[in-house]
Amino acid sequence: MRKLTVALLSGAYICLSLIAAVLVWRVGGGAGAGAAALLGSLGLCFAVQGLISRLAQSSQLTDEIASVREAHLILTGEIEKVQARVAEMVETIGDDAFRRSEEIYSEVQLLEDVVQQMGERLEAQLSHQVEKAEATGLAAPQASALLATVRAALDAGRVDLYLQAVVSLPQRRTQYYEGFSRLRDETGRVLMPAEFLSVAEPSGLVAAIDNLLLFRCVQIVRRLAGQDRKIGIFCNISLASLGDEDFFPPFMEIMAANRDLGGSLIFELGQTAFNARGAIEARNMAKLADLGFRFSIDKVTDLALNFPDLARADVAFVKIAAPLLLDELRDDEGRLTLRSFPDLEAADLAGLARRHGVELIAEKVESERQVVDILDLDIGMGQGHLFGEPRPIRDAVLADSVPPADSIQAALRRHAG
């Protein structure tokens, strides 16, 4: 289009120049004057054309600069909008984090209140048991001293949570942890369960220890969830706790407030306790299941498991000691079976359990040879010293994020003071 315009203008300039030359020639200027007029007219026309072109280019450049300025203003406005949106999002995130911190703080405070109430009951129970032992003289001096040590440890809140890994097989990646309680005396020496249970069981203090451990597990899982760290913990719950009309209602209130932990906290009780549960205990287990919490059975002594019944009771895991499991194996005419399931291939037991929503875990695994045999049985998880001993909570999971025995110690000290 631009080329056509230039061609037309050039033709027009030539015509004007010819007309000017003819006029000069006719008025008597002669041929030389006509030629001069022709050239002069052409030069003048092209000079005017150049001036017009420069003016047009200048006008176009001015328009382009104006367009760039307008685009810059629009871009600046959009950047300001984005900055305002980012500031709004940062403020919103900050408010959410603060609100979440307040919720966690409130939940921990609620836990401490319940632990304080439980501590007051524990104090009365401890005093009664010690006074009874001293009055009747039934306890030997050594047992009496050990009972006093246990009492002092509970009273001072020296109940620590230890965790042991439950790993996937054969990858050996940590899938869950199991919580164990450890008591410490005034010198810091750790009392092993075999030591303190010998006096705690006859004195009726095992439930109190389990309850302290239970609340500690809830606190730890809640704090882990606050850090967006997904992990599950098996935590023992005693039959006495499930049937305790004073303990269970406030505990149920805590669980209802923490129902989002349903996939992270698994309540565990022994096979004997599970089989001995009554209507109250079964009903309270169902209430926890309604909130999304699951159960695990350990301390298995009888492998004749009824998986449909376990599934109806919301049992999701069954832990079987590796020695017991492997001792059950027998060669039945070239077919490897279990004594408790003679009509079933041994390798099909885990699959049968999974069809009912129950996962088998081989616990107390101590050797690599046991791992090979367990894998032959298609069992997908293991636990035992081979995969790691129980470790204090700070070393195992939280590093320095949870002070030692923080909330429970504070709660038990308040009522003592």
Secondary structure as the mmCIF struct_conf table of DSSP 4:
data_model
#
loop_
_struct_conf.conf_type_id
_struct_conf.id
_struct_conf.beg_label_comp_id
_struct_conf.beg_label_asym_id
_struct_conf.beg_label_seq_id
_struct_conf.end_label_comp_id
_struct_conf.end_label_asym_id
_struct_conf.end_label_seq_id
HELX_RH_AL_P HELX_RH_AL_P1 ARG A 2 VAL A 24
HELX_RH_PI_P HELX_RH_PI_P1 TRP A 25 GLY A 29
HELX_RH_AL_P HELX_RH_AL_P2 GLY A 30 THR A 136
TURN_TY1_P TURN_TY1_P1 GLY A 137 GLY A 137
BEND BEND1 ALA A 139 ALA A 139
HELX_RH_AL_P HELX_RH_AL_P3 PRO A 141 ASP A 155
TURN_TY1_P TURN_TY1_P2 ALA A 156 GLY A 157
STRN STRN1 VAL A 159 SER A 168
TURN_TY1_P TURN_TY1_P3 LEU A 169 GLN A 171
STRN STRN2 THR A 174 ARG A 184
TURN_TY1_P TURN_TY1_P4 GLU A 186 THR A 187
HELX_LH_PP_P HELX_LH_PP_P1 ARG A 189 ARG A 189
STRN STRN3 VAL A 190 LEU A 191
HELX_LH_PP_P HELX_LH_PP_P2 MET A 192 MET A 192
HELX_RH_AL_P HELX_RH_AL_P4 PRO A 193 ALA A 200
TURN_TY1_P TURN_TY1_P5 GLU A 201 GLY A 204
HELX_RH_AL_P HELX_RH_AL_P5 VAL A 206 GLY A 226
TURN_TY1_P TURN_TY1_P6 GLN A 227 ASP A 228
STRN STRN4 GLY A 232 ASN A 236
HELX_RH_AL_P HELX_RH_AL_P6 LEU A 239 GLY A 243
TURN_TY1_P TURN_TY1_P7 GLU A 245 PHE A 247
HELX_RH_AL_P HELX_RH_AL_P7 PHE A 248 ALA A 257
TURN_TY1_P TURN_TY1_P8 ASN A 258 ASN A 258
HELX_RH_3T_P HELX_RH_3T_P1 ARG A 259 LEU A 261
TURN_TY1_P TURN_TY1_P9 GLY A 262 SER A 264
STRN STRN5 LEU A 265 GLY A 270
HELX_RH_AL_P HELX_RH_AL_P8 GLN A 271 ALA A 276
HELX_RH_AL_P HELX_RH_AL_P9 ALA A 279 ASP A 290
TURN_TY1_P TURN_TY1_P10 LEU A 291 GLY A 292
STRN STRN6 ARG A 294 ASP A 298
BEND BEND2 LYS A 299 LYS A 299
HELX_RH_AL_P HELX_RH_AL_P10 PHE A 307 ARG A 312
TURN_TY1_P TURN_TY1_P11 ALA A 313 ASP A 314
STRN STRN7 VAL A 315 ALA A 321
HELX_RH_AL_P HELX_RH_AL_P11 ALA A 322 ASP A 327
TURN_TY1_P TURN_TY1_P12 GLU A 328 GLU A 328
STRN STRN8 LEU A 329 ASP A 332
TURN_TY1_P TURN_TY1_P13 GLU A 333 GLY A 334
STRN STRN9 ARG A 335 LEU A 338
TURN_TY1_P TURN_TY1_P14 ARG A 339 SER A 340
STRN STRN10 PHE A 341 GLU A 345
HELX_RH_3T_P HELX_RH_3T_P2 ALA A 346 ASP A 348
HELX_RH_AL_P HELX_RH_AL_P12 LEU A 349 ARG A 355
TURN_TY1_P TURN_TY1_P15 HIS A 356 GLY A 357
STRN STRN11 GLU A 359 GLU A 363
BEND BEND3 LYS A 364 LYS A 364
HELX_RH_AL_P HELX_RH_AL_P13 GLU A 368 ASP A 376
TURN_TY1_P TURN_TY1_P16 LEU A 377 ASP A 378
STRN STRN12 MET A 381 GLN A 383
BEND BEND4 GLY A 384 GLY A 384
HELX_RH_3T_P HELX_RH_3T_P3 HIS A 385 PHE A 387
STRN STRN13 ARG A 391 PRO A 392
HELX_RH_AL_P HELX_RH_AL_P14 ILE A 393 ILE A 393
HELX_RH_PI_P HELX_RH_PI_P2 ARG A 394 LEU A 398
TURN_TY1_P TURN_TY1_P17 ALA A 399 ASP A 400
BEND BEND5 SER A 401 VAL A 402
TURN_TY1_P TURN_TY1_P18 PRO A 404 ALA A 405
HELX_RH_AL_P HELX_RH_AL_P15 ASP A 406 ALA A 416
#
